Amino acid sequence: MKDNLDYAKIIKSKVSLLDFLGKDLRLIKSGNNYKALCPFHNEKTPSFTINQEKNTFNCFGCGKSGDIFTYVMEKYKIDFKESLQVLANEIGIDIKKIDYQSFKKDTENKNKYFLIMNLIAKFYHENLKKNYTTNHYIASFLKSKNIDIETIEKFYLGYSENFNGVIEFLLESKIDTQILLSLGIFKENTKGKIYDVFSKRIIFPIKDKLNNIIGFGGRILQGNGPKYINSSENNFFKKRLLLYNMNNLKNIKSKLDKLFLVEGYTDVIAMDKKGYNAVAPLGTAVSQEQLNLAWQYNNEPIIFFDGDEAGKNASHRILDIALSHLEVEKSLSFIFLENKDDPDTILNKVEGANIMHYLLENKFSYIEALIRSELNENINSPERILLFKRNLFSKINKINNTEIKNLYKYIANEKLQGSLRESIKKSNYNSFKTNKDIQFIKKYKDRKEEQFVLRRERSILGAMINNFNLLKENDEILAEIYISNDELSKLRDNIIEIISSINIKNSLELKEQLIKKNLSQIIKKHFNTIDCLQFALIENYANENTDIFYANKALKDVIFLQQEWYNRKNKNLSKITQKL
């Protein structure tokens, strides 16, 4: 350990914290010290102070402080040994003699491995740049993923043309074939010949936190084989300990910045092009270690997997993996896609930005996602509700944090009590009243209904537009209910026509069809919306995330009020007619 401390002292004496930070930050002189915007949290006024004399830093905003090693460890999310190596490389000190048990041999092999992987990545990269406009398969794939030359450069993408091109290149570079085999970089066939497993594939270099290339992912363009493959695991490449694009997470300044966990390489790239921070597992189910990595950078990463069955199952597995590790500042939220869509496809659509905004506004919290994952069938009887509760609570009980566990039980109980009351009332076990929609129903019963007809009709149409599940369950009665306002009646008729003639999957698709039918002006006139996709100030039951049992009850109460008003109106009209 003494050697470690000696080298730490040498590095601290040779590296100026001020000079080192000057590469990352815009420094402002302040008395004897310097100030800058903190690299570890978002702020508008500089609170990050560097003491030049002591070679230390302190942020009065987030409380982080320390020396140059602390800064490097925090920036790259690495341990002291790795920070020592980073800074030693910075000033050209050879610390190979340091003995961290087997660290010496490991470091030598690691350096060889990094060198060879960089050579391979460069070969693949140059090969892609030579072929990306002339090779039909490459050009077609890149166009479908909206990948341009800037993206190729940023992610150092490559292409493997055949089984032996990169092997011949390495041999010409005097790289021993036995090293390639012993380090697990390439494989050997039954005839003893080394070959490139990534032939005819687009190459995605995989980097560690320090930007070292440690593996490759490959997407097939021609021939037979799995759609995606990764490098074989070895001492330096463990898939469960890595996330694709984790090397770029050092740019995240705050744990409050959004971080997405997506399924694949092209999803990450599509997210990055739109300005989102995203990482992906390496073709494997997400591990606890990978969740821990994500939590280092963000308190509540957003799980944003594909909408197919495999993607949904993977999201549910993450729910189970995370249960026992949930903390106040360690949670997850979820976006569940429909129609087998994926983030890459959505973001590359013309309306991708609007769809993404909608998905973020309607993402599920952890407890909401957990409840959703357990809803395998309609819980429309007391027995099913109690069985559902038993299964749900058996999972909640796996949470180690008592505070979170109790809160989740309370939330689940509240939702289940509402469902149980609804089930009892439907079965005529009791005639006691359930709660009305606080935002809407009560004020309409307390006041003269005639004054609120337009608002009530807007409420009905708002629910039809924004709560697709509610619309599907009540389309017949909604098609028949009397709507007095001509514009809203026209809007209602178009909605019913659309869902009857087109295979609509969700509210977003419905809204897009209404826009195509040139109904935007009517929608904007009657609802608080700018783009006809995002609606503000809608009633609780009109929100798609609202419990469907409660939403159904609230809608039926509103329709009942509308029908009562219509009946009275016709009765009064009949009396007037008789007098005439």
C-alpha positions in Angstrom: 0.0 0.0 0.0 3.0 2.3 0.6 3.9 2.2 -3.1 0.3 3.3 -3.9 0.6 6.4 -1.6 4.0 7.3 -3.0 2.7 7.3 -6.5 -0.3 9.3 -5.4 2.0 11.9 -4.0 4.1 12.0 -7.1 1.1 12.5 -9.3 -0.4 15.2 -7.0 2.9 17.0 -7.1 3.1 16.9 -10.9 -0.5 17.5 -11.9 -2.1 20.9 -11.2 -5.7 20.5 -10.4 -6.4 24.0 -11.9 -4.8 23.0 -15.2 -6.5 19.6 -15.3 -10.0 21.2 -14.6 -9.3 23.9 -17.2 -9.7 21.2 -19.9 -13.3 20.6 -18.8 -14.5 23.9 -17.3 -14.4 27.6 -18.0 -12.6 29.0 -15.0 -13.2 32.4 -13.6 -10.7 34.2 -11.3 -12.2 35.0 -7.9 -9.7 36.5 -5.4 -7.0 33.9 -4.7 -9.3 31.1 -6.0 -11.1 30.2 -9.2 -14.8 29.5 -9.8 -16.7 27.5 -12.4 -20.1 26.0 -13.1 -20.2 22.7 -11.2 -19.6 19.7 -13.5 -21.6 17.5 -11.1 -24.9 19.3 -11.0 -26.9 21.8 -13.0 -26.6 25.4 -12.0 -26.6 28.9 -13.5 -24.4 30.7 -11.0 -20.9 29.3 -10.4 -20.6 27.6 -6.9 -17.7 25.2 -7.8 -14.5 26.7 -6.2 -10.9 25.6 -6.8 -8.3 26.4 -4.2 -5.0 26.7 -6.2 -2.8 26.7 -3.2 -4.2 23.5 -1.6 -4.9 21.8 -5.0 -8.5 21.0 -3.9 -12.0 21.8 -5.0 -15.3 22.4 -3.2 -18.9 22.9 -4.6 -21.1 24.9 -2.3 -24.1 23.9 -4.4 -24.0 20.1 -4.2 -21.4 19.6 -1.5 -18.9 17.6 -3.5 -15.3 18.3 -2.6 -11.8 16.7 -2.7 -8.6 16.6 -4.7 -7.7 15.6 -8.2 -8.2 11.9 -7.5 -11.7 12.6 -6.1 -12.5 14.6 -9.2 -11.4 11.9 -11.7 -13.2 9.2 -9.7 -16.4 11.2 -9.6 -16.2 12.2 -13.3 -15.6 8.7 -14.7 -17.3 6.8 -11.8 -14.2 4.7 -11.2 -12.2 3.6 -8.2 -8.9 4.9 -6.8 -6.8 2.4 -8.7 -8.3 3.3 -12.0 -8.0 7.0 -11.3 -4.3 6.5 -10.4 -3.8 4.9 -13.9 -5.7 7.7 -15.6 -3.6 10.4 -14.0 -0.4 8.5 -14.5 -1.1 8.3 -18.2 -1.8 12.0 -18.2 1.8 12.8 -17.0 3.6 9.9 -18.5 4.4 8.0 -15.3 4.9 4.2 -15.7 3.2 2.6 -12.7 3.5 -1.0 -14.0 5.7 -1.9 -11.0 2.9 -1.2 -8.6 1.7 -4.5 -7.2 -2.0 -4.8 -6.5 -1.7 -8.5 -6.0 -2.1 -9.8 -9.6 -2.5 -6.2 -10.9 0.9 -6.1 -12.6 0.2 -9.1 -15.0 -3.4 -8.0 -15.5 -2.3 -4.5 -16.4 0.2 -5.8 -19.0 -2.4 -8.0 -20.6 -5.0 -5.2 -20.4 -2.6 -2.8 -22.2 -2.0 -5.4 -25.0 -5.7 -6.0 -25.2 -6.6 -2.3 -25.5 -3.9 -1.8 -28.2 -5.2 -4.7 -30.3 -8.8 -3.7 -29.9 -8.0 -0.2 -31.0 -6.2 -1.5 -34.1 -9.2 -3.7 -35.0 -11.7 -0.9 -34.4 -9.7 1.5 -36.6 -9.6 -1.2 -39.4 -13.4 -1.7 -39.2 -14.0 2.1 -39.0 -11.9 2.9 -42.1 -13.5 0.0 -44.0 -17.0 1.4 -43.3 -16.0 4.9 -44.4 -14.7 3.4 -47.7 -17.9 1.4 -48.3 -20.8 3.2 -46.7 -21.9 5.0 -49.9 -21.1 2.3 -52.5 -22.2 -1.0 -50.7 -25.9 -1.4 -51.2 -26.4 -3.4 -48.0 -24.5 -0.9 -45.8 -26.2 2.2 -47.4 -29.7 0.6 -47.0 -29.1 -0.2 -43.4 -27.7 3.2 -42.5 -30.5 5.0 -44.3 -33.1 3.0 -42.4 -31.5 4.0 -39.1 -30.9 7.6 -40.1 -27.2 7.2 -39.5 -25.0 9.7 -41.2 -21.2 10.2 -41.4 -21.2 12.4 -38.2 -22.9 9.5 -36.3 -20.4 7.0 -37.8 -17.6 9.2 -36.5 -19.1 9.9 -33.1 -19.7 6.2 -32.3 -16.7 5.0 -34.3 -18.9 2.5 -36.3 -17.3 0.0 -38.6 -17.8 -2.8 -41.1 -16.3 -6.2 -41.5 -16.1 -7.2 -45.1 -15.1 -10.9 -44.8 -13.7 -13.6 -42.5 -10.0 -12.8 -42.9 -9.5 -9.1 -43.8 -8.9 -7.9 -40.2 -6.8 -11.0 -39.4 -4.4 -10.3 -42.3 -4.2 -6.6 -41.2 -3.2 -7.6 -37.7 -0.6 -10.1 -39.0 0.9 -7.3 -41.1 1.0 -5.2 -37.9 3.1 -8.0 -36.3 0.4 -9.1 -33.9 0.9 -12.7 -32.8 -2.1 -14.9 -33.6 -1.7 -16.7 -30.2 -2.3 -13.4 -28.4 -5.5 -13.0 -30.4 -6.7 -16.4 -29.2 -5.4 -16.2 -25.6 -7.1 -12.8 -25.1 -10.3 -14.1 -26.5 -10.5 -11.6 -29.4 -11.0 -14.1 -32.2 -12.0 -17.8 -32.5 -10.4 -20.8 -34.2 -12.3 -23.1 -36.5 -12.0 -26.9 -36.5 -9.2 -26.7 -39.0 -7.1 -24.5 -36.7 -7.7 -21.3 -38.7 -8.5 -18.0 -37.0 -11.5 -16.2 -38.4 -13.5 -13.0 -37.9 -16.9 -13.8 -36.4 -18.2 -10.3 -37.5 -17.9 -10.9 -41.2 -20.6 -9.0 -43.2 -21.7 -7.0 -40.1 -21.9 -3.4 -39.1 -19.6 -3.0 -36.1 -20.5 -1.2 -32.9 -17.4 -0.7 -30.7 -18.1 -1.2 -27.0 -16.2 1.1 -24.6 -15.6 1.2 -20.9 -15.9 4.3 -18.7 -12.5 5.5 -19.7 -13.2 5.3 -23.4 -11.1 2.1 -24.0 -12.5 -0.2 -26.6 -13.1 -3.6 -24.9 -15.5 -5.4 -27.2 -17.7 -5.2 -30.3 -21.3 -5.7 -31.3 -22.2 -6.7 -34.8 -25.4 -6.4 -36.8 -25.7 -8.8 -39.8 -26.3 -7.3 -43.2 -25.8 -10.4 -45.5 -26.0 -14.1 -45.1 -27.3 -16.3 -42.3 -26.8 -16.0 -38.6 -28.1 -14.2 -35.5 -29.2 -10.6 -36.2 -26.8 -9.3 -33.5 -23.7 -10.9 -31.9 -21.1 -9.6 -29.4 -17.5 -10.3 -28.7 -16.8 -13.4 -26.5 -16.4 -12.7 -22.9 -12.9 -12.7 -21.4 -11.0 -11.2 -18.4 -11.5 -7.7 -19.7 -15.0 -7.9 -21.3 -17.8 -9.0 -19.0 -21.2 -8.1 -20.5 -23.1 -8.1 -17.2 -20.7 -5.3 -15.9 -21.0 -3.0 -18.9 -23.5 -0.8 -20.7 -23.2 0.3 -24.3 -22.4 4.1 -24.5 -21.5 4.2 -20.8 -18.3 6.1 -21.8 -20.5 9.1 -22.7 -22.3 9.3 -19.4 -19.5 11.3 -17.9 -21.2 14.3 -19.6 -24.2 13.9 -17.2 -24.0 16.7 -14.7 -26.9 15.8 -12.4 -28.6 12.6 -11.2 -31.8 14.4 -12.1 -30.9 14.5 -15.8 -32.9 11.9 -17.7 -31.2 8.6 -18.5 -32.8 5.9 -20.7 -32.1 2.2 -20.7 -33.0 0.9 -24.1 -32.5 -2.5 -25.8 -30.1 -2.1 -28.6 -27.2 -0.1 -30.2 -29.3 1.6 -32.8 -31.8 2.7 -30.1 -29.0 4.3 -28.2 -27.8 6.1 -31.3 -31.3 7.3 -32.2 -31.8 8.6 -28.7 -28.4 10.4 -28.8 -29.2 12.1 -32.1 -32.3 13.6 -30.4 -30.4 14.8 -27.4 -31.2 12.1 -24.9 -28.8 10.2 -22.7 -29.2 6.5 -23.3 -27.4 3.2 -22.6 -28.1 -0.4 -23.5 -27.3 -3.9 -22.2 -25.1 -6.0 -24.6 -27.7 -8.4 -26.0 -28.4 -9.9 -22.7 -31.0 -9.6 -20.0 -30.3 -6.6 -17.8 -28.2 -7.6 -14.8 -28.2 -6.2 -11.3 -24.7 -4.9 -11.9 -26.0 -3.0 -15.0 -28.8 -1.4 -12.9 -26.2 -0.4 -10.3 -24.2 1.3 -13.1 -27.2 3.2 -14.3 -28.0 4.3 -10.7 -24.5 5.8 -10.4 -25.6 8.4 -12.9 -29.3 8.8 -12.4 -31.8 8.3 -9.5 -34.6 7.1 -11.7 -33.5 5.6 -15.1 -36.3 5.2 -17.6 -36.7 1.7 -19.0 -37.6 2.1 -22.6 -37.7 -1.3 -24.3 -39.3 -2.6 -27.5 -43.0 -3.1 -27.7 -42.8 -6.8 -28.7 -43.4 -9.6 -26.3 -39.7 -10.1 -25.6 -39.3 -6.4 -24.7 -42.3 -6.4 -22.4 -41.0 -9.6 -20.7 -37.6 -8.0 -20.3 -39.1 -4.9 -18.6 -41.0 -7.2 -16.2 -37.8 -9.0 -15.3 -36.2 -5.7 -14.5 -39.1 -4.9 -12.2 -38.3 -8.2 -10.3 -34.5 -7.6 -10.3 -34.8 -4.1 -8.8 -37.3 -4.9 -6.1 -34.9 -5.6 -3.2 -32.6 -2.8 -4.2 -35.1 0.1 -4.3 -34.1 3.1 -2.2 -35.3 6.7 -1.9 -32.8 7.7 -4.6 -32.8 4.4 -6.5 -35.9 3.7 -8.5 -37.0 3.2 -12.1 -39.8 4.4 -14.3 -41.1 2.7 -17.4 -42.3 3.4 -20.9 -44.3 0.6 -22.4 -44.6 0.6 -26.2 -47.4 -0.9 -28.3 -47.5 -2.4 -31.8 -44.0 -3.9 -31.5 -42.4 -0.5 -32.0 -39.0 0.3 -30.7 -37.3 3.6 -29.7 -35.2 3.7 -32.9 -38.3 3.4 -35.1 -40.3 6.0 -33.2 -37.6 8.6 -33.0 -36.9 8.4 -36.7 -40.5 9.1 -37.6 -41.4 12.6 -38.8 -43.6 13.1 -35.7 -41.1 11.3 -33.5 -40.5 14.3 -31.2 -44.2 14.7 -30.5 -44.6 10.9 -29.8 -41.6 11.0 -27.5 -43.1 14.0 -25.6 -46.3 12.1 -25.2 -44.6 8.9 -24.0 -42.6 10.8 -21.4 -45.7 12.6 -20.1 -47.4 9.2 -19.7 -44.5 7.1 -18.4 -45.2 4.7 -15.5 -43.7 5.0 -12.0 -42.2 1.9 -10.5 -45.3 1.0 -8.5 -47.6 1.7 -11.4 -45.5 -0.6 -13.6 -45.5 -3.3 -10.9 -49.3 -3.2 -10.7 -49.6 -3.2 -14.5 -47.3 -6.2 -14.8 -49.5 -8.3 -12.4 -52.7 -7.5 -14.3 -52.9 -10.6 -16.4 -56.7 -10.7 -16.5 -59.6 -8.5 -15.5 -60.0 -8.3 -11.8 -63.8 -8.0 -12.0 -64.7 -10.0 -8.9 -63.8 -9.8 -5.2 -62.0 -13.2 -5.4 -59.8 -12.1 -8.3 -59.1 -8.8 -6.6 -58.0 -10.6 -3.5 -55.8 -13.1 -5.5 -54.3 -10.1 -7.3 -53.6 -8.4 -4.0 -51.9 -11.5 -2.6 -49.6 -11.8 -5.7 -48.8 -8.1 -5.7 -48.0 -7.9 -2.0 -45.8 -11.0 -2.2 -43.6 -8.9 -4.6 -43.8 -5.7 -2.6 -42.6 -7.6 0.5 -39.3 -8.3 -1.3 -38.5 -4.6 -1.0 -35.8 -4.1 1.8 -36.5 -0.4 2.4 -39.3 -0.4 4.9 -40.4 3.2 4.1 -40.8 2.4 0.4 -42.4 -1.0 1.1 -45.1 0.6 3.4 -45.8 3.4 0.9 -46.2 0.9 -2.0 -48.6 -1.1 0.1 -50.6 2.0 0.9 -50.8 3.0 -2.8 -51.8 -0.6 -3.9 -54.4 -0.8 -1.1 -56.0 2.5 -2.2 -56.2 1.3 -5.8 -57.5 -2.1 -4.8 -60.1 -0.7 -2.5 -61.6 1.3 -5.3 -61.7 -1.8 -7.5 -63.3 -3.8 -4.8 -66.0 -1.2 -4.1 -66.8 -1.2 -7.8 -66.9 -5.0 -8.0 -69.3 -5.1 -5.0 -71.6 -2.4 -6.4 -71.7 -4.1 -9.8 -72.7 -7.4 -8.1 -75.4 -5.6 -6.0 -73.9 -6.7 -2.7 -74.5 -3.2 -1.3 -75.8 0.1 -2.5 -73.3 2.4 -0.8 -72.0 5.1 -3.0 -68.5 5.2 -4.5 -66.4 8.4 -4.7 -67.1 10.6 -7.6 -64.6 12.3 -9.8 -63.5 15.1 -7.5 -62.4 17.3 -10.4 -65.7 17.2 -12.2 -68.7 15.3 -10.9 -69.3 17.1 -7.6 -69.4 20.6 -9.0 -71.9 19.6 -11.7 -74.3 18.1 -9.2 -74.0 21.1 -6.8 -74.8 23.7 -9.4 -77.4 24.2 -12.2 -76.5 21.8 -14.9 -77.7 24.1 -17.7 -74.7 26.4 -17.1 -72.3 23.5 -17.6 -73.5 21.6 -20.7 -70.7 22.7 -22.9 -68.1 21.9 -20.3 -69.6 18.5 -19.7 -69.6 17.7 -23.4 -66.0 18.8 -23.6 -65.3 16.5 -20.7 -66.9 13.6 -22.6 -64.9 14.3 -25.8 -61.7 14.9 -23.8 -62.1 11.4 -22.4 -62.7 9.9 -25.8 -59.6 11.5 -27.2 -57.2 10.9 -24.3 -58.3 7.6 -22.7 -58.3 5.0 -25.5 -59.1 2.1 -23.2 -62.1 3.9 -21.8 -63.2 4.7 -25.4 -62.9 1.1 -26.5 -65.0 -0.1 -23.6 -67.8 2.5 -24.1 -67.8 3.2 -27.8 -71.4 2.2 -28.4 -72.9 4.4 -25.7 -70.5 7.3 -26.7 -71.7 7.0 -30.3 -75.3 7.4 -29.1 -75.1 10.0 -26.4 -76.6 13.4 -27.4 -74.1 16.2 -27.9 -75.7 19.6 -28.3 -72.6 21.5 -29.6 -72.3 21.0 -33.4 -68.5 21.1 -33.4 -68.1 18.6 -30.6 -70.8 16.4 -32.2 -68.8 16.4 -35.4 -65.7 15.6 -33.5 -67.4 12.7 -31.7 -68.8 11.3 -35.0 -65.3 11.4 -36.6 -63.8 9.5 -33.6 -66.4 6.8 -33.9 -65.8 6.6 -37.6 -62.1 6.3 -37.2 -62.1 3.5 -34.6 -64.7 1.6 -36.6 -62.8 1.8 -39.9 -59.1 1.9 -38.9 -57.1 -0.4 -36.6 -56.2 2.2 -34.0 -54.0 0.9 -31.1 -53.8 3.9 -28.8 -54.8 7.5 -28.1 -51.8 8.9 -29.9 -52.8 7.2 -33.2 -56.3 8.4 -32.8 -55.1 12.0 -32.4 -52.9 11.7 -35.4 -55.9 10.6 -37.5 -58.0 13.5 -36.2 -55.3 15.9 -37.3 -55.3 14.3 -40.7 -59.0 14.9 -40.9 -58.4 18.6 -40.4 -60.1 18.7 -37.0 -57.2 20.5 -35.3 -59.0 23.9 -35.2 -62.0 22.4 -33.4 -59.8 20.5 -31.0 -57.7 23.7 -30.2 -60.9 25.7 -29.7 -62.4 23.4 -27.1 -59.4 22.0 -25.4 -56.2 23.3 -23.8 -53.7 22.0 -26.3 -51.1 23.4 -28.6 -50.3 20.5 -30.9 -53.5 18.4 -30.5 -51.3 15.7 -29.0 -50.7 16.9 -25.5 -53.8 18.1 -23.5 -53.7 20.1 -20.3 -56.4 20.5 -17.7 -58.4 17.3 -18.5 -60.4 15.5 -15.9 -58.8 12.8 -13.9 -60.9 10.0 -15.4 -59.9 11.2 -18.9 -56.3 10.4 -18.2 -55.1 7.1 -19.7 -53.2 6.2 -16.5 -56.3 6.4 -14.4 -57.6 3.1 -13.0 -60.0 1.8 -15.6 -62.7 0.8 -13.1 -62.7 4.3 -11.6 -62.6 5.9 -15.1 -65.6 3.8 -16.2 -67.6 4.8 -13.2 -66.8 8.5 -13.6 -67.6 8.4 -17.3 -71.0 6.7 -16.7 -71.8 9.4 -14.1 -71.1 12.1 -16.5 -73.1 10.4 -19.3 -76.0 10.0 -16.8 -76.0 13.7 -16.1 -75.9 14.5 -19.8 -78.8 12.1 -20.4 -80.9 13.5 -17.5 -80.3 17.0 -18.9 -81.4 15.9 -22.4 -84.5 14.2 -21.1 -85.6 17.3 -19.1 -84.8 19.5 -22.1 -87.1 17.4 -24.3 -89.8 17.2 -21.6 -89.8 21.0 -21.3 -89.8 21.4 -25.1 -92.8 19.0 -25.3 -94.7 21.1 -22.7 -94.1 24.3 -24.7 -95.2 22.5 -27.9 -98.4 21.4 -26.2 -99.2 25.0 -25.2 -98.7 26.2 -28.7 
